[in-house]
Amino acid sequence: MPGSYSPSTIERLGDIKNGILVETTKELAYTSWGTAQAYIFRHYNRIIIHAMWLEVGVTTLGSGGSSTLKFNWRSTTPAISVQDISAASADTAGMVQGRRVTIAGTSITTGLSVNGSAGISVIGSAAVMMVGVAPNGSTITTSVGEIGCLYGTTALNAGTGSFGILYTPVDPGAYVVSLL
């Protein structure tokens, strides 16, 4: 049929436009990500991040004070120290099941968006960013980086959640795996 694409081509076009989904284990206890620096995803070579989020699980997030979240990135090959990829969110304490904290822009200009309604998130094009280092074949055959989160102000003392990322590979062999 003229103008038609094979199912594999349609799937690949969807991956390029919307990103490939990688999620962590569901119902992760806050102790694995909400008390200090935690690394959520590892990526190989350069990727474009279309969206990334924390989604609250069945146990409400709790803390003794204001608990803010930010996402960051570091490269292990080559070595590049931790860099913020978002500013801090508003307070996440008291968030209930289905609420999300999402990337809403770049680290310099925008904090994370704490979605007001459970189960509904706006994911805009402002969140698109590239992370990683191009492999060059002579000194780096594969670059490796990690995407993490850091709770500031007050760490969480209760709650469950999971993380997700929609990404597009830039370099041959680029992909993302969950660390949690």
N, C-alpha and C positions, 0 to 999 in steps of 0.2 A: 504494500500500500504506500503510495507517495506521501511523504511527510510523517510517516510513522517511524518509530525507533524500536529496536528490540528491547525486551524487558531488562537486559543487563545494561544497555545504554541509558535507559530511563533511570535505573537505580543509580548509576554513576553520576548522571546529571543532578539528581537529587542530593547526592553526597557532596558534590561541588558547591551547590547553591546553599544547602541547609547545614551541611556538616555531618560527620560520622559521630554517632553517639557512643560514649563510654560512660558507664556509671559505676559507682562503688557499690559495695554490699549495702543492702537496705538495713535500716535500723541499727546503724553504728552508734555505740554508746558515746556520749560526749567526751569521755576520757580519752578516746583515740584521736580527737580533733579539736575539742573546745577548751583546752586548758593551757596550751602552749603552741609553739610552732609545730605544725604537722605538714607532711607532704602527702598529697592526695593522688596525684597523677605523675607518671614518668613519661616523657616523650623522647623519641629518637628522631634526630634531624629537625628541620624547621616545620612548624605547623601554623595554621591560621586558626585562632580561636574565634568562633562565631558567638558562642554563649557559654556561660559557666554558672553554676548555681549550687547552693546548699538548700535542700528541701527538708523541712522538719518532719520527723517521724511521729509515731504514736505518742511518744512522751514529750510533753511541753518543755521548751528550753527554760532553764532557771538559773538565776545567779543572785548574789547578795547585793548587786548594784548594776550599773550600766555595763553591758557586754557588747563590745563592737567587734566586727569581723572584717578582715581585709584579706585579699588574695595576693600572693607574691610568686616569684619565680627565681630559680637559680639554675646555673649550668654547672654540671659536674665535669663535662668534657666538651670544650675546654673549661677551665675553672673560671667562673664568673660569680661573684657574691650575690646574695639575695637582693632582688630588686622588687619593689612594689608594682603590681599590675592593676591595683585599684587603691583608692583611698578607703578609709574606714567607713563602715556602714553606720546607720543609726543603731540604737540599742536593739538587741535581738532577744533579750530576756522576756519570757512570757509568750514567745511565739508558739502557736499551736500547730498540730498536724496539717500538712499541706501548704503552709506558708513557705515562701522561698526568699532567699537573698540572692540577687543576680548581679552580674557585671552590667553596669549602665554606661560605661565610658572608659576613658583612659585614666591611668594612675595620677596624672598631673591635674586633671580637671574634674573628675567625677568620683564620688563615693559609690559604694554598692547600693543598690536599690532594695529596700525591704518592702516586699509586696504587701499591700494592705489587705488583700483578700486571700483566703486559703484556696489553692488550686488554680489561681489565675496569675500569670506573669507576662509582662510586656518584655519582649526580647528584641531590642532594636539594633540597627546596623552600626550604631556608635560603638558597640562592644567589640567589633572586629579588630583583632590585633595579631601580629605575627610574633612568635617567640622561637628562640633557638638560634643555632649557628649553622651556616651552610657547611656541609662536609666538603673538603677540598681534595681529598684523595692522597695528598702527600703527608700531611701531619694529622689530619682528622678524617678518618674514614666514616665514622658515625659520631655525630654530636649527641650528647645526652643532657636533658634538662629535667627539672622537677617543678611542678606547680603545687604550691602549698597554700595554707591558710594560717592566720595568726589571730588569736583573740587578744584584744587589748583592753585597757581600763580594768575590767574585772573578768576573770575566767568564768566559764559556765560551771554550775554545780549540779546540773541535771539535764536530761534531754537525750533524744536520739535523732538521727538524721542520715541523709545520704547526699552525695555529690554527683553532679553530672557535668559533662563537657560535650559540646558539639564542635568538631574541628575538621579542617581540611588539610591533608598532607601537602606540603610544598615541594619537598625533595623526594627523589626516588627512595623508597623504603621507609619513609616517615610514618610513624604511628604513635599511638598513645595507649598506655596500660594503666589500670587502677592499682594503687598501692594499698588501698584500704578495703 
